[in-house]
């Protein structure tokens, strides 16, 4: 079993990301080595029933809370409902919550764990490609409001993350491509070697050995960043490449998160080229790779996009915070993008 250790600078926070293909064995071992008064499994209703039954056999006192969830119902109502069920079942501060599902489950459960009894322990078992390489790592939790994504949230790190690629066998090609856009993000914004590895292997990315290599690669990139910048005060912002416009598109058009980020990355690359920080040939390489994985084509309403972006938590005064590119694998933070520049790039 491969593992990646995360140790936050100047803090006691330390946990492992385990990458293996034996989730039941690893979970059983973890629970036997750590004492919890109760264990709660909050899982996506679509997870294979036999796996849920295998997990429940580990602990006969385990409480199971299935959720029918997607990217549009990380809501306060869902949050209240689960809090109420935890309280009714006498879950205490010494309990453990397991988040089993994609990014929405992880975000929601992480926020519940951070607030219930002012903080209980939880672990992440991500089941989508996107959550394996991104959202399960780093302690970001959150809820959506009607007018924006992740506007309520906290930083609350899991005790551990268990990644098992067996879950990916059940995903549709569109769901896998959604995760690939976040993988491409790492290459474009942070690691040119990864970018060209993806480009050179784009027809074989779902072969097990290649996919496992990429998942581990992305986890290491994100772990290194988290250890240097836990709370988005510096380099961690670069992980938001494509997200400024991407979040607005996701909110308005109800498409998959990764798909929205794919579109957002194209706009961010266009903006980088527009202000002359990105070479035209590199811009073409980026757009070609994103387009290869078929991000949805959307006829966006510019005024609606800009209205949503007014609520972006990274907006300062009247300027927008963008991650822009100097080169493939080299990005920088700009907080000087004006509404006129934004409208121009959305128009063209």
FENZI-V42167 format. One record per helix or strand. SS is the DSSP state (hx for helix, st for strand). FROM is the first residue (numbers start at 1). TO is the last residue. If there is no record, write none. Layout:
ss = (SS;SS)
from = (FROM;FROM)
to = (TO;TO)
This chain:
ss = (st;st;hx;st;hx;st;hx;st;hx;st;hx;st;st;st;hx;hx;hx;hx;hx;hx;hx;hx;hx;st;st;st;hx)
from = (2;14;23;39;49;63;76;96;103;121;129;140;148;160;165;173;192;208;235;243;257;280;302;316;319;330;339)
to = (7;19;33;44;56;67;88;101;118;126;135;145;155;163;170;189;200;228;240;253;274;292;309;316;327;337;347)
